[in-house]
Amino acid sequence: MFLDSNISPSQFNKFKSFEKVMRPDRSKASKKYMVLFLFIAFAVLLSLPWTQTIQSVGQVSTLNPRERPQQINSVIAGRIAQWNVKDGDIVKKGDTLVRITEIKEEYLDPSQIIRVGEQISAKDATIGFYLDKASAEGSQSVALSNSRKLKLDQVKNKLKQYRLLVQSDSISFIASKNHLEIASQQLERQRQLYDAGLKSLTEFEQRQQAYQDALSRKIGSENKFYNSRNELLNVMIEQSAVEQEYMEKILKADGSRYSTLSDIATTRSEVAKLKNQISNYRLRRDFYVITAPQSGQVIRTSKAGIGETLKEGDPLLEIVPLTFKVAVEIFVDPVDLPLVNNGQKVRLQFDGFPAIVFSGWPDSSYGTFGGEITAVDPSISTNGKFRVWVVPDPRDKPWPDEIKYGSGAKGIALLNDVPIIYELWRQLNGFPPEYYTVAATQEKKKVNEE
């Protein structure tokens, strides 16, 4: 140490080496260079590119509903009779999980299907009887129609005869009227000749007798004419009565036939109901055995023990598929929704996989995996955010096979590349990030590749 030497500080300047090392102007210059270097470094840092991002959390899931965890429910009410699996078991599609027994009174009869089958057979026989009855009633209606036709033909013939009889009696009546008129004229001329003494009394009386005969024939033919007309009217009334009588009989037979056909339709409807009922019974018996709808692992059995009763729709257990097409669902705030769209790049960090994340420099991050937005829900979720689906980026490294369904994930949606100074200015002013467009990003990649 200098303090331990015998040289005083005033003598230090006599040594050239000391003068070169301990120059005060050199120390000041060094400080200036250091400040200038720091300023340049800070300026360069501010001009470095910074990738704007939107960060959100989510979980591992899948886009295909068939590959998601499936809850197995009891379709019918019953009582647990046998458990064939436990939590953690691996099952294949079609394996028996649980057996249940019936508890409802209307389904307890083991011969229920046989009883319903007997009812269907009885109804089918009833339909056969109704068909025979309808056939007989149809034949009766046809027979009545034929009888009506024959009866009407008979009445028409009779009507024609009486019309001819009326016509004949009418001619006879006209002839008798003419004969009476001639006899009356002859009697008058005979009376005049008798009064003039030209004819005898005997001749006058003969002419008078002839007049009386003509009058009698006229009255008789007239009476016969009116009688035949009356008979003609009676035959016409008989024709109308025959038509009315047979029409009533035919309508009655047709009505009975239609009633029988209606009974047939009703019975067939009852048979259809019974067949539907027996089909439901058979399907219900299939629900006594609950099988695995897909292969996977059993988790979260909801019921315990033997003999526990179930209601329709009660959950029994869940099955998680062992293999599924991985996707991640992340949730973004409504204010960030306009900044995301299909095809946008996303960096993902999965729970259980260590990562070093530089938000502004995603390419420098370690342990993250590339993703691509494939769908954005148009409606808001119950948590007040919008769900975004992310699938693996085919141009990036594959996602690890060890990630499990439902594990947590953190998503970083990549936006535009801007200088750090711009990002600081944007953050200080509260401006939104730049909009991300897939077309612009692809065009930038093409330019870089060229």
VEXKOLLO-42464 format. One record per residue (C-alpha): residue in three letters; x, y, z. Coordinates in Angstrom, 2 decimals. Layout:
// VEXKOLLO-42464
+------+---------+---------+---------+
: rest :       u :       v :       w :
+------+---------+---------+---------+
:  ALA :       X :       Y :       Z :
...
+------+---------+---------+---------+
//
This chain:
// VEXKOLLO-42464
+------+---------+---------+---------+
: rest :       u :       v :       w :
+------+---------+---------+---------+
:  MET :    0.00 :    0.00 :    0.00 :
:  PHE :    1.03 :    3.53 :   -0.69 :
:  LEU :    0.37 :    4.51 :    2.88 :
:  ASP :    2.85 :    1.97 :    4.12 :
:  SER :    5.66 :    3.32 :    1.85 :
:  ASN :    7.99 :    6.16 :    2.61 :
:  ILE :    7.04 :    8.01 :   -0.61 :
:  SER :    4.79 :   11.00 :   -0.10 :
:  PRO :    1.94 :   11.72 :   -2.42 :
:  SER :    3.68 :   14.83 :   -3.76 :
:  GLN :    6.42 :   12.63 :   -5.12 :
:  PHE :    4.02 :   10.39 :   -7.16 :
:  ASN :    4.10 :   12.68 :  -10.17 :
:  LYS :    7.86 :   12.12 :  -10.52 :
:  PHE :    7.18 :    8.59 :  -11.79 :
:  LYS :    6.12 :    8.31 :  -15.49 :
:  SER :    4.27 :    5.05 :  -15.03 :
:  PHE :    2.18 :    6.53 :  -12.28 :
:  GLU :    1.44 :    9.56 :  -14.44 :
:  LYS :    0.22 :    7.39 :  -17.34 :
:  VAL :   -2.01 :    5.24 :  -15.15 :
:  MET :   -3.49 :    7.88 :  -12.90 :
:  ARG :   -4.33 :   10.54 :  -15.49 :
:  PRO :   -7.53 :   12.40 :  -14.39 :
:  ASP :   -8.55 :   13.39 :  -17.94 :
:  ARG :   -8.52 :    9.69 :  -19.00 :
:  SER :  -11.09 :    8.81 :  -16.31 :
:  LYS :  -13.45 :   11.51 :  -17.54 :
:  ALA :  -13.20 :   10.31 :  -21.15 :
:  SER :  -14.01 :    6.78 :  -20.09 :
:  LYS :  -17.15 :    7.95 :  -18.41 :
:  LYS :  -18.20 :    9.79 :  -21.58 :
:  TYR :  -17.59 :    6.73 :  -23.70 :
:  MET :  -19.56 :    4.61 :  -21.27 :
:  VAL :  -22.55 :    6.98 :  -21.35 :
:  LEU :  -22.40 :    7.14 :  -25.14 :
:  PHE :  -22.25 :    3.33 :  -25.35 :
:  LEU :  -25.22 :    2.95 :  -23.02 :
:  PHE :  -27.22 :    5.50 :  -25.01 :
:  ILE :  -26.47 :    3.75 :  -28.31 :
:  ALA :  -27.28 :    0.37 :  -26.79 :
:  PHE :  -30.57 :    1.72 :  -25.43 :
:  ALA :  -31.45 :    3.21 :  -28.83 :
:  VAL :  -30.63 :   -0.06 :  -30.53 :
:  LEU :  -32.74 :   -1.92 :  -27.95 :
:  LEU :  -35.69 :    0.38 :  -28.58 :
:  SER :  -35.45 :   -0.25 :  -32.30 :
:  LEU :  -35.43 :   -4.03 :  -31.94 :
:  PRO :  -38.55 :   -5.85 :  -33.26 :
:  TRP :  -41.21 :   -6.77 :  -30.75 :
:  THR :  -44.07 :   -9.19 :  -31.45 :
:  GLN :  -47.37 :   -7.98 :  -30.09 :
:  THR :  -49.31 :  -10.74 :  -28.34 :
:  ILE :  -52.58 :  -11.59 :  -26.63 :
:  GLN :  -52.15 :  -13.93 :  -23.69 :
:  SER :  -54.90 :  -16.18 :  -22.34 :
:  VAL :  -55.33 :  -19.43 :  -20.47 :
:  GLY :  -57.26 :  -22.53 :  -21.43 :
:  GLN :  -57.18 :  -26.29 :  -21.33 :
:  VAL :  -56.49 :  -29.29 :  -23.53 :
:  SER :  -59.61 :  -30.59 :  -25.29 :
:  THR :  -60.67 :  -31.90 :  -28.70 :
:  LEU :  -62.82 :  -30.61 :  -31.52 :
:  ASN :  -64.55 :  -33.95 :  -32.08 :
:  PRO :  -67.39 :  -34.45 :  -29.53 :
:  ARG :  -67.05 :  -38.24 :  -29.86 :
:  GLU :  -63.51 :  -38.04 :  -28.44 :
:  ARG :  -64.43 :  -36.05 :  -25.34 :
:  PRO :  -65.14 :  -37.58 :  -21.90 :
:  GLN :  -68.57 :  -39.13 :  -22.03 :
:  GLN :  -70.93 :  -39.39 :  -19.10 :
:  ILE :  -72.84 :  -42.68 :  -18.95 :
:  ASN :  -76.40 :  -42.27 :  -17.66 :
:  SER :  -79.15 :  -44.71 :  -16.82 :
:  VAL :  -81.80 :  -44.51 :  -19.54 :
:  ILE :  -84.51 :  -46.07 :  -17.34 :
:  ALA :  -85.28 :  -46.19 :  -13.65 :
:  GLY :  -83.97 :  -49.32 :  -11.96 :
:  ARG :  -81.86 :  -50.93 :   -9.24 :
:  ILE :  -78.15 :  -51.68 :   -9.55 :
:  ALA :  -77.65 :  -55.45 :   -9.67 :
:  GLN :  -73.98 :  -55.79 :  -10.64 :
:  TRP :  -70.91 :  -53.60 :  -11.21 :
:  ASN :  -68.43 :  -54.92 :  -13.79 :
:  VAL :  -65.92 :  -52.06 :  -13.66 :
:  LYS :  -64.21 :  -49.74 :  -11.19 :
:  ASP :  -62.41 :  -46.41 :  -11.40 :
:  GLY :  -59.29 :  -46.63 :  -13.54 :
:  ASP :  -60.35 :  -49.70 :  -15.56 :
:  ILE :  -59.68 :  -49.70 :  -19.28 :
:  VAL :  -62.75 :  -50.76 :  -21.27 :
:  LYS :  -63.44 :  -51.42 :  -24.92 :
:  LYS :  -66.49 :  -50.42 :  -26.89 :
:  GLY :  -69.36 :  -52.81 :  -26.08 :
:  ASP :  -67.99 :  -54.02 :  -22.72 :
:  THR :  -70.60 :  -54.45 :  -19.99 :
:  LEU :  -70.32 :  -51.74 :  -17.33 :
:  VAL :  -73.37 :  -52.16 :  -15.08 :
:  ARG :  -76.40 :  -54.44 :  -14.86 :
:  ILE :  -79.67 :  -53.10 :  -13.45 :
:  THR :  -83.04 :  -54.63 :  -12.63 :
:  GLU :  -86.59 :  -53.34 :  -13.00 :
:  ILE :  -88.44 :  -51.47 :  -10.23 :
:  LYS :  -91.63 :  -50.25 :  -11.97 :
:  GLU :  -94.75 :  -52.36 :  -11.40 :
:  GLU :  -95.94 :  -52.34 :  -15.00 :
:  TYR :  -92.69 :  -53.97 :  -16.15 :
:  LEU :  -92.17 :  -56.55 :  -13.40 :
:  ASP :  -94.06 :  -59.43 :  -15.11 :
:  PRO :  -91.44 :  -61.66 :  -16.80 :
:  SER :  -94.11 :  -62.95 :  -19.24 :
:  GLN :  -95.18 :  -59.47 :  -20.21 :
:  ILE :  -94.04 :  -59.80 :  -23.84 :
:  ILE :  -95.90 :  -63.14 :  -24.18 :
:  ARG :  -99.11 :  -61.57 :  -22.83 :
:  VAL :  -98.92 :  -58.68 :  -25.24 :
:  GLY :  -98.25 :  -61.14 :  -28.07 :
:  GLU : -101.44 :  -63.01 :  -27.16 :
:  GLN : -103.39 :  -59.74 :  -27.25 :
:  ILE : -102.00 :  -59.02 :  -30.70 :
:  SER : -103.07 :  -62.50 :  -31.91 :
:  ALA : -106.59 :  -61.95 :  -30.54 :
:  LYS : -106.81 :  -58.57 :  -32.23 :
:  ASP : -105.61 :  -60.08 :  -35.51 :
:  ALA : -108.37 :  -62.73 :  -35.28 :
:  THR : -110.92 :  -59.98 :  -34.58 :
:  ILE : -109.75 :  -58.17 :  -37.70 :
:  GLY : -110.35 :  -61.38 :  -39.70 :
:  PHE : -113.90 :  -61.64 :  -38.36 :
:  TYR : -114.55 :  -58.02 :  -39.18 :
:  LEU : -113.27 :  -58.56 :  -42.71 :
:  ASP : -115.66 :  -61.48 :  -43.20 :
:  LYS : -118.53 :  -59.40 :  -41.85 :
:  ALA : -117.67 :  -56.49 :  -44.13 :
:  SER : -117.50 :  -58.90 :  -47.09 :
:  ALA : -120.93 :  -60.32 :  -46.24 :
:  GLU : -122.42 :  -56.86 :  -45.87 :
:  GLY : -120.90 :  -55.88 :  -49.19 :
:  SER : -122.48 :  -58.93 :  -50.84 :
:  GLN : -125.80 :  -58.04 :  -49.22 :
:  SER : -125.57 :  -54.54 :  -50.62 :
:  VAL : -124.88 :  -55.95 :  -54.10 :
:  ALA : -127.82 :  -58.37 :  -53.80 :
:  LEU : -130.12 :  -55.55 :  -52.74 :
:  SER : -128.94 :  -53.48 :  -55.69 :
:  ASN : -129.73 :  -56.36 :  -58.06 :
:  SER : -133.17 :  -56.91 :  -56.47 :
:  ARG : -133.87 :  -53.22 :  -56.71 :
:  LYS : -133.04 :  -53.25 :  -60.39 :
:  LEU : -135.31 :  -56.26 :  -61.05 :
:  LYS : -138.13 :  -54.82 :  -58.98 :
:  LEU : -137.87 :  -51.47 :  -60.74 :
:  ASP : -137.84 :  -53.23 :  -64.11 :
:  GLN : -141.02 :  -55.06 :  -63.10 :
:  VAL : -142.68 :  -51.84 :  -61.97 :
:  LYS : -141.56 :  -50.09 :  -65.15 :
:  ASN : -143.17 :  -52.82 :  -67.26 :
:  LYS : -146.35 :  -52.51 :  -65.23 :
:  LEU : -146.19 :  -48.75 :  -65.60 :
:  LYS : -145.83 :  -49.11 :  -69.35 :
:  GLN : -148.84 :  -51.46 :  -69.46 :
:  TYR : -151.00 :  -49.04 :  -67.54 :
:  ARG : -149.91 :  -46.15 :  -69.72 :
:  LEU : -151.01 :  -48.16 :  -72.74 :
:  LEU : -154.25 :  -49.05 :  -70.94 :
:  VAL : -154.87 :  -45.40 :  -70.16 :
:  GLN : -154.19 :  -44.55 :  -73.76 :
:  SER : -156.63 :  -47.30 :  -74.90 :
:  ASP : -159.28 :  -46.20 :  -72.44 :
:  SER : -158.76 :  -42.64 :  -73.50 :
:  ILE : -159.43 :  -43.61 :  -77.13 :
:  SER : -162.48 :  -45.60 :  -76.11 :
:  PHE : -163.72 :  -42.69 :  -74.08 :
:  ILE : -163.30 :  -40.29 :  -77.01 :
:  ALA : -165.03 :  -42.75 :  -79.32 :
:  SER : -167.94 :  -43.13 :  -76.92 :
:  LYS : -168.20 :  -39.36 :  -76.68 :
:  ASN : -168.36 :  -39.08 :  -80.45 :
:  HIS : -170.90 :  -41.91 :  -80.63 :
:  LEU : -173.03 :  -40.21 :  -77.98 :
:  GLU : -172.88 :  -36.94 :  -79.87 :
:  ILE : -173.98 :  -38.67 :  -83.09 :
:  ALA : -176.75 :  -40.50 :  -81.23 :
:  SER : -177.89 :  -37.22 :  -79.72 :
:  GLN : -178.06 :  -35.57 :  -83.16 :
:  GLN : -179.93 :  -38.55 :  -84.60 :
:  LEU : -182.41 :  -38.49 :  -81.73 :
:  GLU : -183.03 :  -34.81 :  -82.29 :
:  ARG : -183.65 :  -35.31 :  -86.00 :
:  GLN : -185.92 :  -38.31 :  -85.22 :
:  ARG : -187.90 :  -36.15 :  -82.83 :
:  GLN : -188.39 :  -33.50 :  -85.47 :
:  LEU : -189.56 :  -36.10 :  -88.02 :
:  TYR : -191.82 :  -37.67 :  -85.43 :
:  ASP : -193.36 :  -34.28 :  -84.64 :
:  ALA : -193.86 :  -33.69 :  -88.35 :
:  GLY : -195.62 :  -37.10 :  -88.59 :
:  LEU : -193.00 :  -38.48 :  -90.90 :
:  LYS : -191.74 :  -41.09 :  -88.47 :
:  SER : -193.61 :  -43.47 :  -86.30 :
:  LEU : -193.44 :  -43.60 :  -82.54 :
:  THR : -191.70 :  -46.95 :  -82.68 :
:  GLU : -188.86 :  -45.58 :  -84.76 :
:  PHE : -188.58 :  -42.59 :  -82.44 :
:  GLU : -188.43 :  -44.88 :  -79.42 :
:  GLN : -185.75 :  -47.03 :  -81.09 :
:  ARG : -183.65 :  -43.98 :  -81.77 :
:  GLN : -184.18 :  -42.92 :  -78.19 :
:  GLN : -183.02 :  -46.35 :  -77.03 :
:  ALA : -179.93 :  -46.07 :  -79.19 :
:  TYR : -179.17 :  -42.72 :  -77.60 :
:  GLN : -179.46 :  -44.25 :  -74.12 :
:  ASP : -177.08 :  -47.04 :  -75.12 :
:  ALA : -174.54 :  -44.52 :  -76.45 :
:  LEU : -174.83 :  -42.52 :  -73.24 :
:  SER : -174.29 :  -45.66 :  -71.17 :
:  ARG : -171.23 :  -46.65 :  -73.20 :
:  LYS : -169.86 :  -43.14 :  -72.86 :
:  ILE : -170.26 :  -43.17 :  -69.09 :
:  GLY : -168.74 :  -46.64 :  -68.85 :
:  SER : -165.74 :  -45.78 :  -71.00 :
:  GLU : -165.25 :  -42.57 :  -69.09 :
:  ASN : -165.34 :  -44.42 :  -65.80 :
:  LYS : -162.93 :  -47.02 :  -67.17 :
:  PHE : -160.60 :  -44.25 :  -68.41 :
:  TYR : -160.44 :  -42.57 :  -65.02 :
:  ASN : -159.93 :  -45.88 :  -63.29 :
:  SER : -156.99 :  -46.74 :  -65.54 :
:  ARG : -155.51 :  -43.27 :  -64.92 :
:  ASN : -155.84 :  -43.84 :  -61.20 :
:  GLU : -154.13 :  -47.21 :  -61.56 :
:  LEU : -151.33 :  -45.53 :  -63.51 :
:  LEU : -150.84 :  -43.06 :  -60.65 :
:  ASN : -150.79 :  -45.96 :  -58.20 :
:  VAL : -148.10 :  -47.72 :  -60.23 :
:  MET : -146.03 :  -44.53 :  -60.31 :
:  ILE : -146.38 :  -44.25 :  -56.52 :
:  GLU : -145.40 :  -47.90 :  -56.23 :
:  GLN : -142.27 :  -47.23 :  -58.30 :
:  SER : -141.24 :  -44.38 :  -55.98 :
:  ALA : -141.96 :  -46.55 :  -52.94 :
:  VAL : -139.84 :  -49.39 :  -54.33 :
:  GLU : -136.95 :  -47.03 :  -55.00 :
:  GLN : -137.26 :  -45.58 :  -51.49 :
:  GLU : -137.50 :  -48.99 :  -49.84 :
:  TYR : -134.51 :  -50.48 :  -51.59 :
:  MET : -132.48 :  -47.30 :  -51.16 :
:  GLU : -133.04 :  -47.49 :  -47.39 :
:  LYS : -132.03 :  -51.16 :  -47.34 :
:  ILE : -128.91 :  -50.54 :  -49.43 :
:  LEU : -127.89 :  -47.52 :  -47.33 :
:  LYS : -128.42 :  -49.53 :  -44.18 :
:  ALA : -126.26 :  -52.36 :  -45.52 :
:  ASP : -123.56 :  -49.90 :  -46.66 :
:  GLY : -123.70 :  -48.12 :  -43.30 :
:  SER : -123.23 :  -51.41 :  -41.47 :
:  ARG : -120.33 :  -52.26 :  -43.80 :
:  TYR : -118.65 :  -48.89 :  -43.22 :
:  SER : -119.12 :  -49.33 :  -39.47 :
:  THR : -117.40 :  -52.70 :  -39.74 :
:  LEU : -114.57 :  -51.14 :  -41.76 :
:  SER : -114.25 :  -48.51 :  -39.05 :
:  ASP : -114.00 :  -51.26 :  -36.44 :
:  ILE : -111.29 :  -52.87 :  -38.56 :
:  ALA : -109.33 :  -49.62 :  -38.68 :
:  THR : -109.73 :  -49.15 :  -34.91 :
:  THR : -108.59 :  -52.71 :  -34.22 :
:  ARG : -105.59 :  -52.28 :  -36.52 :
:  SER : -104.70 :  -49.11 :  -34.63 :
:  GLU : -104.88 :  -51.08 :  -31.38 :
:  VAL : -102.66 :  -53.78 :  -32.90 :
:  ALA : -100.15 :  -51.12 :  -33.95 :
:  LYS : -100.18 :  -49.76 :  -30.39 :
:  LEU :  -99.60 :  -53.22 :  -28.95 :
:  LYS :  -96.75 :  -53.86 :  -31.40 :
:  ASN :  -95.21 :  -50.54 :  -30.43 :
:  GLN :  -95.67 :  -51.48 :  -26.79 :
:  ILE :  -94.04 :  -54.89 :  -27.21 :
:  SER :  -91.16 :  -53.27 :  -29.12 :
:  ASN :  -90.72 :  -50.78 :  -26.26 :
:  TYR :  -90.68 :  -53.68 :  -23.78 :
:  ARG :  -87.95 :  -55.43 :  -25.75 :
:  LEU :  -85.91 :  -52.24 :  -26.07 :
:  ARG :  -86.35 :  -51.55 :  -22.35 :
:  ARG :  -84.93 :  -54.97 :  -21.53 :
:  ASP :  -81.85 :  -54.03 :  -23.57 :
:  PHE :  -81.37 :  -51.07 :  -21.21 :
:  TYR :  -80.89 :  -53.45 :  -18.27 :
:  VAL :  -77.32 :  -53.97 :  -19.48 :
:  ILE :  -75.33 :  -50.75 :  -19.80 :
:  THR :  -72.36 :  -51.09 :  -22.15 :
:  ALA :  -69.45 :  -48.84 :  -23.03 :
:  PRO :  -70.26 :  -46.63 :  -26.04 :
:  GLN :  -66.55 :  -46.12 :  -26.77 :
:  SER :  -63.15 :  -47.38 :  -25.67 :
:  GLY :  -61.43 :  -45.52 :  -22.85 :
:  GLN :  -60.74 :  -45.35 :  -19.13 :
:  VAL :  -63.43 :  -45.36 :  -16.42 :
:  ILE :  -63.40 :  -42.38 :  -14.06 :
:  ARG :  -65.75 :  -40.88 :  -11.47 :
:  THR :  -68.29 :  -43.63 :  -10.76 :
:  SER :  -71.30 :  -41.77 :   -9.31 :
:  LYS :  -73.21 :  -44.66 :   -7.68 :
:  ALA :  -71.93 :  -47.13 :   -5.13 :
:  GLY :  -72.92 :  -50.57 :   -3.93 :
:  ILE :  -75.51 :  -53.11 :   -5.01 :
:  GLY :  -79.22 :  -52.41 :   -4.78 :
:  GLU :  -79.00 :  -48.63 :   -5.10 :
:  THR :  -81.95 :  -47.28 :   -7.06 :
:  LEU :  -81.65 :  -45.08 :  -10.10 :
:  LYS :  -83.88 :  -42.55 :  -11.80 :
:  GLU :  -84.11 :  -41.88 :  -15.51 :
:  GLY :  -81.00 :  -39.97 :  -16.56 :
:  ASP :  -79.02 :  -40.50 :  -13.34 :
:  PRO :  -75.23 :  -40.43 :  -14.02 :
:  LEU :  -73.33 :  -43.66 :  -13.39 :
:  LEU :  -69.76 :  -43.01 :  -14.51 :
:  GLU :  -67.57 :  -41.27 :  -17.07 :
:  ILE :  -65.33 :  -42.70 :  -19.78 :
:  VAL :  -62.31 :  -40.76 :  -21.03 :
:  PRO :  -60.94 :  -41.78 :  -24.46 :
:  LEU :  -57.32 :  -42.91 :  -24.40 :
:  THR :  -56.57 :  -41.42 :  -27.81 :
:  PHE :  -58.02 :  -38.24 :  -29.22 :
:  LYS :  -57.16 :  -35.54 :  -31.70 :
:  VAL :  -55.69 :  -32.85 :  -29.46 :
:  ALA :  -56.90 :  -29.27 :  -29.56 :
:  VAL :  -56.71 :  -26.44 :  -27.04 :
:  GLU :  -59.55 :  -24.16 :  -26.09 :
:  ILE :  -58.43 :  -20.77 :  -24.86 :
:  PHE :  -60.57 :  -17.82 :  -23.81 :
:  VAL :  -59.94 :  -14.23 :  -24.89 :
:  ASP :  -61.48 :  -11.02 :  -23.59 :
:  PRO :  -64.17 :   -9.37 :  -25.73 :
:  VAL :  -61.89 :   -6.38 :  -26.28 :
:  ASP :  -59.30 :   -8.68 :  -27.92 :
:  LEU :  -61.80 :  -10.61 :  -30.05 :
:  PRO :  -61.38 :   -8.44 :  -33.21 :
:  LEU :  -57.64 :   -9.19 :  -33.12 :
:  VAL :  -57.96 :  -12.97 :  -33.58 :
:  ASN :  -59.15 :  -14.90 :  -36.61 :
:  ASN :  -58.79 :  -18.26 :  -38.30 :
:  GLY :  -55.26 :  -19.19 :  -39.33 :
:  GLN :  -53.58 :  -16.96 :  -36.76 :
:  LYS :  -50.41 :  -18.34 :  -35.13 :
:  VAL :  -50.38 :  -19.13 :  -31.39 :
:  ARG :  -47.61 :  -20.27 :  -29.03 :
:  LEU :  -48.70 :  -22.67 :  -26.30 :
:  GLN :  -47.24 :  -23.62 :  -22.94 :
:  PHE :  -48.62 :  -26.82 :  -21.39 :
:  ASP :  -48.80 :  -27.62 :  -17.69 :
:  GLY :  -46.09 :  -30.03 :  -16.67 :
:  PHE :  -43.71 :  -29.00 :  -19.46 :
:  PRO :  -41.16 :  -26.38 :  -18.35 :
:  ALA :  -40.73 :  -23.44 :  -20.64 :
:  ILE :  -38.86 :  -20.14 :  -20.83 :
:  VAL :  -41.17 :  -17.61 :  -22.43 :
:  PHE :  -40.19 :  -14.24 :  -23.94 :
:  SER :  -43.49 :  -12.61 :  -24.76 :
:  GLY :  -42.14 :  -10.21 :  -27.33 :
:  TRP :  -39.67 :  -12.67 :  -28.89 :
:  PRO :  -41.61 :  -15.94 :  -29.39 :
:  ASP :  -38.83 :  -17.38 :  -31.56 :
:  SER :  -36.44 :  -17.05 :  -28.62 :
:  SER :  -38.78 :  -18.83 :  -26.20 :
:  TYR :  -37.98 :  -22.37 :  -25.11 :
:  GLY :  -40.46 :  -25.15 :  -24.34 :
:  THR :  -43.44 :  -23.65 :  -26.18 :
:  PHE :  -45.32 :  -25.32 :  -29.01 :
:  GLY :  -46.80 :  -23.87 :  -32.17 :
:  GLY :  -50.53 :  -23.75 :  -32.81 :
:  GLU :  -52.98 :  -22.30 :  -35.27 :
:  ILE :  -56.46 :  -20.89 :  -34.64 :
:  THR :  -59.05 :  -23.02 :  -36.42 :
:  ALA :  -62.34 :  -21.66 :  -35.00 :
:  VAL :  -63.69 :  -18.77 :  -32.94 :
:  ASP :  -67.01 :  -19.10 :  -31.15 :
:  PRO :  -69.43 :  -16.36 :  -32.24 :
:  SER :  -71.19 :  -16.28 :  -28.84 :
:  ILE :  -69.77 :  -15.38 :  -25.45 :
:  SER :  -69.16 :  -18.12 :  -22.87 :
:  THR :  -70.47 :  -18.21 :  -19.31 :
:  ASN :  -67.15 :  -16.84 :  -18.03 :
:  GLY :  -67.65 :  -13.62 :  -19.99 :
:  LYS :  -65.02 :  -14.45 :  -22.62 :
:  PHE :  -64.99 :  -15.86 :  -26.14 :
:  ARG :  -63.68 :  -19.37 :  -26.75 :
:  VAL :  -60.99 :  -19.87 :  -29.39 :
:  TRP :  -59.98 :  -23.33 :  -30.69 :
:  VAL :  -56.29 :  -23.95 :  -31.42 :
:  VAL :  -54.93 :  -27.01 :  -33.28 :
:  PRO :  -51.29 :  -28.06 :  -33.81 :
:  ASP :  -49.39 :  -26.09 :  -36.42 :
:  PRO :  -48.36 :  -28.64 :  -39.10 :
:  ARG :  -45.26 :  -26.57 :  -39.92 :
:  ASP :  -44.02 :  -26.57 :  -36.30 :
:  LYS :  -42.75 :  -29.33 :  -34.00 :
:  PRO :  -45.44 :  -31.81 :  -32.88 :
:  TRP :  -47.14 :  -31.46 :  -29.53 :
:  PRO :  -46.04 :  -33.93 :  -26.82 :
:  ASP :  -47.94 :  -37.20 :  -26.60 :
:  GLU :  -47.98 :  -37.02 :  -22.79 :
:  ILE :  -50.49 :  -34.17 :  -22.53 :
:  LYS :  -53.79 :  -35.30 :  -21.08 :
:  TYR :  -57.35 :  -34.23 :  -21.66 :
:  GLY :  -58.30 :  -31.30 :  -19.42 :
:  SER :  -54.73 :  -30.28 :  -18.52 :
:  GLY :  -54.02 :  -26.57 :  -18.42 :
:  ALA :  -52.49 :  -24.57 :  -21.24 :
:  LYS :  -51.41 :  -20.98 :  -21.72 :
:  GLY :  -51.84 :  -19.45 :  -25.14 :
:  ILE :  -49.97 :  -16.52 :  -26.64 :
:  ALA :  -51.64 :  -15.27 :  -29.82 :
:  LEU :  -49.09 :  -13.60 :  -32.09 :
:  LEU :  -49.92 :  -10.25 :  -33.69 :
:  ASN :  -47.79 :   -7.91 :  -35.79 :
:  ASP :  -44.06 :   -7.26 :  -35.36 :
:  VAL :  -43.36 :   -3.65 :  -34.24 :
:  PRO :  -40.32 :   -1.82 :  -32.75 :
:  ILE :  -40.04 :   -1.85 :  -28.96 :
:  ILE :  -40.31 :    1.94 :  -28.84 :
:  TYR :  -43.60 :    1.76 :  -30.71 :
:  GLU :  -44.88 :   -0.86 :  -28.29 :
:  LEU :  -43.88 :    1.34 :  -25.31 :
:  TRP :  -45.59 :    4.32 :  -26.90 :
:  ARG :  -48.71 :    2.22 :  -27.56 :
:  GLN :  -48.79 :    0.90 :  -23.98 :
:  LEU :  -48.34 :    4.41 :  -22.53 :
:  ASN :  -51.18 :    5.79 :  -24.65 :
:  GLY :  -53.44 :    2.76 :  -24.19 :
:  PHE :  -53.83 :    2.15 :  -27.92 :
:  PRO :  -54.91 :   -1.32 :  -29.12 :
:  PRO :  -52.39 :   -3.66 :  -30.83 :
:  GLU :  -52.11 :   -3.89 :  -34.57 :
:  TYR :  -54.64 :   -6.14 :  -36.30 :
:  TYR :  -53.34 :   -9.49 :  -37.43 :
:  THR :  -54.11 :  -10.57 :  -40.99 :
:  VAL :  -53.23 :  -14.01 :  -42.30 :
:  ALA :  -52.78 :  -12.76 :  -45.85 :
:  ALA :  -50.26 :  -10.12 :  -44.80 :
:  THR :  -48.28 :  -12.62 :  -42.71 :
:  GLN :  -48.12 :  -15.14 :  -45.55 :
:  GLU :  -47.01 :  -12.43 :  -47.96 :
:  LYS :  -44.25 :  -11.45 :  -45.51 :
:  LYS :  -43.10 :  -15.09 :  -45.32 :
:  LYS :  -42.92 :  -15.33 :  -49.11 :
:  VAL :  -40.80 :  -12.17 :  -49.28 :
:  ASN :  -38.42 :  -13.53 :  -46.61 :
:  GLU :  -38.11 :  -16.87 :  -48.41 :
:  GLU :  -37.27 :  -15.15 :  -51.70 :
+------+---------+---------+---------+
//
